[in-house]
């Protein structure tokens, strides 16, 4: 985790809490059909994504206990399969109201999953709130400053195992420029737009290209649709 001042850490957790509250407020308004709607995550419904967000605070002991209670998880052979299968299982175990209540219960907590940093928790809640909202034609705003922190983390770790959970979009040869906050990374043809859209792009969501502009957008769209 990059060096952060105590004030930076406080601001990050405040942003996490804010997005958890926004997400829970959205979920409570959804119909049953909307809960079953596809999300931006391939193979995941809105319900699966929401259930996944109830698993943001698992330490090693919590994860082991979850697997022991649900041995079917032992069939998950990759990291992505494990994440997907745990979300599907959690979605089956919890009612809609329980999912919402657990997301709200995370507000104020600074626990995070084992083997990752709180910056991954920030990315998780920012991006997954959009995975839920965008396919439903709804909006869950995110704080540009928080999105910039998450985007920097995703850029810096794009060639590490942390990026393996996302679809890999080739961004090394482009210059990413936020239009609503002071954030720029990379060199090459420009891809510009709100930092929220750039964060989605950095986490493998090519749906973000609809909201981005610049000389690099057409080339990147062609690259990801081959």
N, C-alpha and C positions, 0 to 999 in steps of 0.2 A: 504494500500500500504506500502510495506517495506520501511524503511528509506533509502533514496538515497541522495547522495551529489548533488549539482548543476551540477557538471561535469557528474555524472551518468545520471541525467535527460537529459542533453544536448545530451549525447551519445545515449540514448534510442530514443529520437525524431529524431536524425540524422539517426538511423537505420530504423525507421519507414518510413522516407522520402525516404531512399535508396531503401527499398523494394517496396514502392509505385511506384517509378520510374521504377524499374525492371519489376514489374507486368504490368504497362502500356505499356512498351516497348514490352513485350511479346504479350499482347492483340492486339496491332496494327498490328501484323504480322499474326494473325489468319484468316483462311477462315471462311465463313459462316457455313460450316459443322462443323468446330471445335468449333465454338461458341455454337452449339447445342449439342455437345458431352457431355456424362455424366461426372461428376466430381467425386472426391473421397467422396463427401457428398452425402449420399443416397437420391435419389429423386431430386437432384439438377443438373442442367446442368452447363456448364462453364459460360454461360450467367447469370444464376441465381447467381452464386458465385461472378462474377464480379460486378453485380448490387448491391449485398449486400455490397461490399466494398465502394460503394458510400454513404453508410448510417452510416459511422463510427463517425460522429460528431454531432449526434442528442442529444440535451438537452431535458429536459422534455417538454418544449414548442414546440420544433420541432416535437417530437414524437406525441404530442396531435394534432398538426396541420395536420400531415400526416394522422392520424386516422380520423379526422373530414372531411378531403378532400376525404377520401376513406373509407366510412362506412363499406365496406365489411370486413375490418380488425377487426371489432368487433366480427366476427365469430371465430376468433382465440382464442382458450380457454387455451392454454398452452404457455409457453415461447418459446419452440421450434417451435410450430405452428406459433406464431407471427413472429419470425425471418424468418422462411421459407416463409410465406405468404407475408411479406413485401418485400423480395428479388424477389419473383415471380412478384409481382405487379410493383416494380421498373424496372424490366427487360422488362415488357410490356410497360411502360411509356417512357423509354429512348431508343434512337437509340444507335447503337454500338459506334459511335463516341462520343456521349454524355456521355456514361458510361466511356470511356477512359478519356475524358476531365475532368470529375468530380474526377476521381481518381488522375489525375495529379494536379488538383486544390487543393487537400488536402495537397500537399507537402508544407511544411513551416508552416502549421497550427498546433496548439497544443490543439485544441478542441478534446474532446472525448465524447463518449456516456454517458448519465446519468446513475448513479448507478454502474458504473465500473470505474477502474483506467486506466491510460495510459498503464499499463502493459497488460491489455486485448486488447488494440488497437495494441500493438506490436505483441501479439500472433495472433490476427486476421489476420493481413496482412502477417505475416510470414507463417502461416499454410495455409491460403486460396490461397496464390500464388502457393503452392504445390498441393492443391486440383485441381487447374486448370491445372498445367503443367504435373503432373505425368501421368494422364490417356491419355494425348496426346503424351506421349513419349518425352516430352520437359524438359528443365531444367531452373529453376530460382534459382540461388544460393542465400543462405542467409548467413549473417555474423555469424560465430560461436559464437562470444561473445554475440551478440544479442540473438541468439537462446538459449544460456545458461541462460540468464536472464529470458526469457520467460519460459524455461523448469523448472527453480526453482520456478517460480510463479505457474505453473501448478501442480508441485509436492506439494507445500505447501497448495494449495487450492483444492486438489483432493477430499476431503470429504466435501466440501462446495457447496452451491447452484451454484457457478460459474462453477463447473464441470458438472452441470446437462444438459448443452447444448451439451455435447459430449457423445459419446458412452462410457460407463464405462468399461475399461479394467483393470482386477485385477492385480495391480502392487505392492501391499504392501509387498509381500514376495519375491521380486527380488531386485538384486543390479544392478542399471543402471549405466553404465560407458561410458562416451564419449571418443572417440579415437582421436578427433581432437581439443579438448580444455580441460581445467582442470575442469571437472564436474563429480560428482558422487553422487548418492542418493540411499538410501535403503540398505537392507541386505538380502542375500539369493543367489540363483543361479544367475550367472552373465548374463546380456544382454548388449552387447557392440556394439558400432558403432558410426557413425557420430552424432553429437548433433542434427542435423536436423531430423534424423530418430527417435531419442529418443523423440524429441518434438512432432513429428507426433504420436508416440505411446501414449504419455501422453495426447493427445487430441483425442484419440479414433480411430486413423487410423491404423488398423492392417496390411495394405499394407506395412507399414514400416518394418515389420518382415523380408521381403525379403532381406533387406540390413543390418540386424543386426545378430550378432553371439553370441556364448556363451552357457553355459550349460542350461540357462533358456529359450532359444528361443523355443525349441521343446515343453516343458511343457506349455509355455504360448500359443503357437499356438494351442495346443490341447484344452486348456481352452477356447479360444475365438471362436473355431469352433464347440463346442458342440451343 
